[in-house]
Amino acid sequence: MPQQYSTVLQKIMQEDFLTPREKKILSLRLEGKTLQEVGEEMGVTRERIRQIGLRIKRKLGESLTKPELAAYIVERSRFFRKI
């Protein structure tokens, strides 16, 4: 991930518009873990992780001031390709 995106992603993780649970799920998915793997780690079903992922995507779309980061995450990340 380019440095400018990494910096913005760190800022997103520090702000309050995502819950701690959503931040953990986003982080795990961006690491490349599957819905199933994240669900097992979080103690919920794959489907629940998918649903939370949709909510995260909506929140990011509403909150990001850097549209290029949103495009980068949506286009390149397994997180959003699997939702």
N, C-alpha and C positions, 0 to 999 in steps of 0.2 A: 504494500500500500504506500503510495507516495506520502512524503513527510507532511505536506499540507493537510491531507486527509486524516492522517494519524493524529495530528494536533486537534483537529475539529472533533474527531471521534472521542478523544480524551475529554474534551470539554463537554460533550454530550453526556458522558458517563458521570461527570461531576455535577451536572445540573439536576434539578428535581422533577422534570417532566416525565421521567421514567421511574417506575417503582424499583426498589432494589432487586426484586424478583425478575422484572423485565430486563434490567441491566445485566443480570447474570445470564439470562437466556440469550440475549443479544450477543454477549461476549462469547459464550459457548458456541453459538451458531457461527459467528464470524471466525472462530478457531477451526471451523470445518466439521464440527460434530453434527451428526444426523439428528433428525427429529426424535428418533427412537433412543439414541444415546443420551440426548439432553433429557428426555422424559424419564429415563431410568435414573439418571443422576439426580433429577429434581423430585422424583417420586410421584410423577403424574404420567398420564398417557401421552403417546405421540400426538394424538388429536388435540389434546389440551395445549401442547407446545405450539402446534400449528395455529390454534386460535389466538394464543397470546402473541405469536409472531405477527399475525394480522393487525392486532391492536398496536404493537410496536411500530409496524410499518406506517400505520395511520398517524400515530403520534409524531414520528419522525418527519413525515410529509408535512404536517401542520407546523412543526416547530423549527425545522432547519432553516437557517438564513443563508446557507451555502448550498444552492441547488446542485452544484457540481458534485458535492459529496453525496447527496441523495442519489444522484444518477450513478455515481460510482458504486455505491452499496447495492442499489437495485440491479445494475447490469452485471456486476462482477462477483457478487457474493452468493455462495450456495444458500445462504440464509433466506434470501428472497426468491431464489429460483425454485425452492422446494415448497413454497407456500402456495 
